[in-house]
Amino acid sequence: MNNPIISVQDVSKSYWNGEVQTVALRKANLEIYPGQSIALVGPSGCGKSTLLHLIAGIDTPTQGEIYVDGYPFHLLKEEKLAKLRGSIIGIVFQFFNLLPTLTALDNVMLPALLQGVYPSEASSRAKELLEQVGLSHRSHHYPHQLSGGEMQRVALARALVMKPKIVLADEPTGNLDSEASQKVLYLLRKFVEEYQLTLFMVTHSLEVAKATDRILQMKDGYLIS
């Protein structure tokens, strides 16, 4: 059997405000294998986004070990984490995180340019992805000229421009209406299947979670299933 592409081992995360400790995650254990699509469901504040950020290397665990594609993310410095995150992980955020001064095309190109991809290649990849998400006609529009659903489709294209092995989606439909949500979920499933990606998605919606192969639950910082 393949080794897990994501391995979370006894991971906890606490935050301190002066002498007040808030425990966001408690001894989580999780293995995700290549090609799996997993949804983590739970209410706001239960720790699910904290776990996603730890897997992404955006935050560091208070204790425990995290391995992503064999790399010990819990031990690596930020510069190395940023390089790996940019090459093997694509992230889709609830609030899109598009740069307002860049066009849709430039937003999609940006991660590739930051990773040293030649501008001509970055542009070619970005144009192809925008076409695949049905937004080639919007490539020169700025985020404020796009609907919420269109911005999330641009964000999805951006997450895929470096041809990652893993997609992490943090409430990808949480800021969208039902029609836009369905479009984004359809595209997410399509790309996962077509490119044999590994998907880890956090959501408060059981309906959204049903788009994945396996559903886990989190409550009060505990991964309970």
C-alpha positions in Angstrom: 0.0 0.0 0.0 1.2 3.6 -0.7 2.5 5.6 2.1 0.2 8.4 3.3 0.8 11.8 1.5 -0.4 13.6 4.7 0.3 12.2 8.1 -0.7 13.9 11.3 0.6 12.3 14.5 -0.6 13.3 18.0 -0.8 17.0 16.9 -2.1 19.6 19.3 -2.2 23.4 19.0 -2.6 26.0 21.7 -2.6 29.8 21.6 -1.7 32.1 24.4 -3.1 35.5 25.2 -1.0 36.6 28.2 -1.5 33.8 30.7 -4.7 32.5 29.1 -4.3 29.4 27.1 -6.8 28.4 24.3 -6.5 24.9 23.0 -7.6 24.8 19.4 -6.6 21.2 18.6 -6.1 18.2 20.8 -3.9 15.2 19.9 -5.2 14.8 16.3 -4.2 11.7 14.3 -4.9 11.5 10.6 -3.6 9.7 7.5 -4.6 10.7 4.0 -3.4 8.6 1.0 -2.6 9.8 -2.5 -5.8 10.3 -4.5 -8.1 10.4 -1.5 -10.7 13.2 -1.0 -11.5 13.9 2.6 -13.9 16.4 4.2 -13.7 17.5 7.8 -17.0 18.8 9.1 -17.7 20.7 12.3 -19.0 24.0 13.6 -17.2 27.3 13.6 -14.4 27.3 16.2 -14.0 23.6 16.5 -10.4 23.5 15.3 -10.9 22.3 11.7 -9.3 25.3 10.0 -6.5 25.1 12.5 -5.7 21.6 11.4 -5.8 22.6 7.7 -3.4 25.5 8.4 -1.0 23.2 10.2 -1.1 20.7 7.3 -0.4 23.6 5.0 2.6 24.8 7.0 0.9 28.2 7.6 1.1 27.5 11.3 3.2 25.2 13.5 1.9 22.6 16.0 2.5 23.0 19.7 3.2 19.3 19.9 3.2 16.4 17.5 4.4 15.6 14.0 3.1 16.5 10.5 4.5 14.9 7.4 3.4 16.1 3.9 4.7 14.2 0.9 7.3 12.8 3.2 8.6 16.2 4.4 8.6 16.9 8.2 6.5 20.1 8.1 6.7 20.4 11.9 10.5 20.8 11.8 11.1 23.0 8.7 11.9 26.7 8.6 9.4 29.1 7.0 11.5 29.6 3.9 11.6 25.9 3.1 7.9 25.5 4.1 6.9 28.4 1.7 8.9 26.7 -1.1 7.2 23.3 -0.6 3.8 24.9 0.0 4.1 26.7 -3.3 5.1 23.6 -5.3 3.1 20.6 -3.8 0.1 22.2 -2.2 -2.7 24.4 -3.7 -4.9 26.2 -1.2 -8.4 27.5 -1.8 -9.7 30.0 0.9 -13.2 30.9 1.8 -12.6 34.6 1.1 -10.7 34.0 -2.2 -7.6 36.1 -1.2 -7.2 37.5 -4.7 -5.0 40.5 -5.0 -7.2 43.5 -5.9 -4.6 45.2 -8.1 -4.1 42.2 -10.3 -6.3 40.9 -13.1 -7.8 37.4 -12.9 -5.0 36.2 -15.3 -2.3 37.8 -13.2 -3.7 36.4 -9.9 -3.6 32.9 -11.4 0.0 33.4 -12.8 1.4 34.8 -9.6 2.2 31.5 -7.7 4.0 30.2 -10.7 6.1 33.4 -11.1 7.0 33.3 -7.4 8.2 29.7 -7.9 10.5 30.8 -10.8 8.4 29.6 -13.7 9.1 31.6 -16.9 6.4 34.2 -17.5 5.4 32.7 -20.9 4.9 29.3 -19.3 3.0 30.8 -16.3 0.8 32.7 -18.7 0.1 29.6 -20.7 -0.9 27.6 -17.7 -3.0 30.4 -16.3 -4.9 30.9 -19.5 -5.6 27.1 -19.8 -6.9 26.9 -16.3 -9.1 30.0 -16.7 -10.6 28.4 -19.8 -11.2 25.1 -17.8 -13.1 27.0 -15.1 -15.1 28.9 -17.7 -13.6 32.3 -17.2 -11.3 32.9 -20.2 -13.6 35.9 -21.1 -12.9 37.4 -17.7 -9.1 37.0 -17.7 -8.4 40.8 -17.8 -11.0 41.7 -15.2 -10.1 42.7 -11.7 -11.6 41.0 -8.6 -14.0 43.8 -7.9 -15.5 43.2 -11.4 -16.2 39.6 -10.6 -19.0 37.8 -8.7 -18.2 35.8 -5.6 -18.5 32.5 -7.6 -16.2 33.9 -10.3 -13.6 34.9 -7.8 -13.6 31.5 -6.2 -13.2 29.9 -9.6 -10.2 32.2 -10.2 -8.9 31.1 -6.8 -9.3 27.5 -7.7 -7.4 28.0 -11.0 -4.6 29.8 -9.0 -4.4 26.8 -6.6 -3.8 24.5 -9.5 -1.3 26.6 -11.5 1.8 24.8 -10.0 0.3 21.4 -10.7 0.2 20.4 -7.0 -0.2 17.0 -5.6 -2.5 18.2 -2.8 -5.4 20.7 -2.7 -6.4 22.1 0.7 -9.8 23.8 0.7 -10.9 25.9 3.6 -14.7 26.4 3.5 -14.5 26.8 -0.4 -18.2 27.5 -0.7 -18.7 29.2 2.6 -19.1 32.7 1.0 -21.2 31.6 -2.0 -24.8 31.1 -2.9 -26.1 27.7 -3.7 -25.7 28.0 -7.5 -22.1 29.3 -7.3 -21.3 26.6 -4.7 -22.4 23.8 -7.0 -20.2 25.2 -9.8 -17.2 25.3 -7.6 -17.8 21.8 -6.1 -18.3 20.4 -9.6 -15.0 21.9 -10.8 -13.2 20.8 -7.6 -14.3 17.2 -8.1 -13.5 17.4 -11.8 -9.9 18.5 -11.2 -9.4 16.0 -8.3 -10.4 13.1 -10.6 -8.7 14.4 -13.8 -5.4 15.2 -12.2 -5.5 12.5 -9.5 -5.1 15.0 -6.7 -5.4 14.5 -3.0 -8.1 16.8 -1.5 -8.5 17.8 2.2 -11.5 20.1 2.6 -12.9 21.7 5.8 -16.5 22.8 5.8 -19.5 23.3 8.2 -21.8 21.9 5.6 -22.6 18.2 5.4 -24.0 18.7 1.9 -20.7 20.1 0.7 -18.8 17.3 2.4 -20.7 14.7 0.5 -18.7 15.7 -2.6 -15.7 13.8 -1.1 -14.9 10.1 -0.6 -14.8 10.2 3.2 -16.2 12.5 5.9 -14.6 13.1 9.2 -16.0 15.2 12.1 -14.4 17.5 14.6 -15.8 18.8 17.9 -14.1 21.0 20.6 -10.7 20.4 19.1 -11.0 16.6 18.9 -11.0 14.7 15.7 -13.8 12.2 16.6 -14.2 10.2 13.4 
